[in-house]
């Protein structure tokens, strides 16, 4: 029995020893890891040279890494978070080159490359390239390089945005990504834009690949009005682009015109200037059912869900194949595109099929987003009940064989008809008619 007792105490001591040793090794390893990411001075008394990049998408020399924009992010540590696109296997190592003024020291920081989990099988995906910033330095620009040594003159420099915290200039910004395929659904686009404004949006950011000549005229009107901001999105100049969401449907380099990267960039771009960011497509409108606009709806939702920054709204298809004779406005008939006021029948829910969702988010709480959900965030997310709001999505039907009597008549949109008609007519008179 004494022998047994001694054996037990021996094993307990050995186990404690192993645990202590393991934790010490782990702590040392983590400390070394952290130190390896600490910026190191590589050049002193240098000038911050290198050409300033001014394209939305800038390829590095490896042609496997594409830089969109760096953003200052001090929500956890003082880091520069670079939104980019990388080949998920081939890009193994990157460094941030910071230039500190006025002393001209150049620091190099080992980057953590975080490829977003929602790649949907494509070889290229959205990525965060995250670097710790040097202490006692607020760098205004950064260069990204596969090596820790070299000539800074040869590297493009990128301005680090969000350096200064500022009061929000708007309540709601809508992010639309990406406009492609010679987009020409002019009437529905104008109606969507005017609905966003009625509901409370002050800014609409569009990542534009291409569109029709007529659409260009409409965008020019909205840019001059101050509503629309265009981010050029020439992704097909750099990669073989799919218009499908999954690699199995179309084996190209990146899915759906790099939509996920554009959405992440839009969130960070508006983090300091917009209280909320609305993530939806141009043929979708988040329609409140209990409130007159987004502001009162979001106040109520935040009150009921304290600490929540992600609000998900259920998508409902209003097929453009079923129309009503109401609101057949003759002057609109010459404009290409769908008249949403004539489409107030939605498809019923399908058994065992979950409707996808789109979002209104507090950008300060988002770390990484996908299309239908946020991948990483501070705080929780909430599915908004359908009796509070739904996404009005007027497009080709999903349930093609449904008879009209199976559709659900939903005229929520008509609550806004007089303002909408008046506003759309004003835009058309100044652009097309």
C-alpha positions, 0 to 999 in steps of 0.5 A: 500500500505504501509502495502504491502511495509512493507510486501515485505521488511520483506520478503526480509529481512527474505529471505536474513537472510535465505540465509546468515544462509544457506551459513554459515551452509554450509561453517561450514559443509564443513569446518568440513568435511575438518577438519574430513579429516585432518590427526590426530596424533595417535601415537608418537615416533613409528617405521614405522613397518608392512610388505611391500606389494609386490603383485600387488593385496593385499586384506585387512582383510575385503576381500572387499577391494583390494589395487593395489597401492598408488600414490602421487597426488598434482595436487589439494591438497597434497594427496595420491591416492590409486588405488583399488577395493572395494565392492561398498556397503559394504566398507563404511569407510577406513583410511590412516595410514601415518608414518612420518620419522624421528620423527616417528609420525603416522598420520591417515587420513580419506579416501574419497572412490570414486567408479568409475561410470563405474561398469556396474552392478558388485558389485566390481568396480575400486575405488580411496581411497584418503587421505590428507597427513600430513603437513611437512611430505613426507610419503614414505609408507601408510597403509590402514585400516577400523579403525582409531585405532589399531596396525600398526605392523599388517598392510601391508605397501604400497610404495607411487609411483610418489613421485618425479617429473622426466623428461619423459623417453619415449614419448608413453607407450601402456597399455594392460589390461588384458591378460587372457584366456591362450592367444595364438594369438602369431603372431598378438601380435608380429605384434601389438607390432612391429607396436606400436614400428614403430609408436613410442611406447617405452614401452608396459605395460601388465597386465597379468593374464595368457597366453600360454607357447609359448606366455611366450617365446615371452614376455620374449624376449620383457622383455629382449629387454626392450620394455615390462613391465609385471604387474602380475594380479592374480585377479581371486585368489581374486574375481569371475571374468567375461570375459564379460563387463556387470553383466547382461551377467555374474553375477560375482564379477567384469567385464572383469578381472578388466580391468578398475582398471588396466587401471587406475593403468597404467595411474598413474604408467606412469604419471611421465615417459611417455608423452602420454599413449595409451589405447588399446587392443593387437588386436588394432592399432591406425593407423595414416592416415595423418601422418607417426607416433604417434609423428607427429600426436599428435603434430598436434592434440595438436596444433589444440586442445590446452589444450586438454589431451584426444584424442579418436579414432574410432574403426573399425573392420577388420574381420579375416574371410576375407583375401587377398592372399597377404603377405602369408608368409610361415614361419608365417603359423606355428605360432598360431594367425592371420596375420594382413597383410592379413586382409585389408577389414573393416566393413562399419559403421552401421546405428544408431550405434556409434563406440566405441573409444580408447584413447591416453591421457596425463596422467597428465590430467587424474583423472579417466578413463573407457575403451572407455572414460575418466570419470574425467579429467583436460581440454577437450577431442576430437574425432579425425576425421576418416580421421586423424586416425582410430583403426585397429581392427582385430578380429571376425566379428561383422556384420557376414552376410556381403558379401565381396563386402559390406566391405571397402578395406583399405590398410593403414596398408600396408604402413608399410609392409616392416618394419613390415615383417622384424621386425616380422621375427627378433622376430620369429627367436629369439623366435619360429622359 
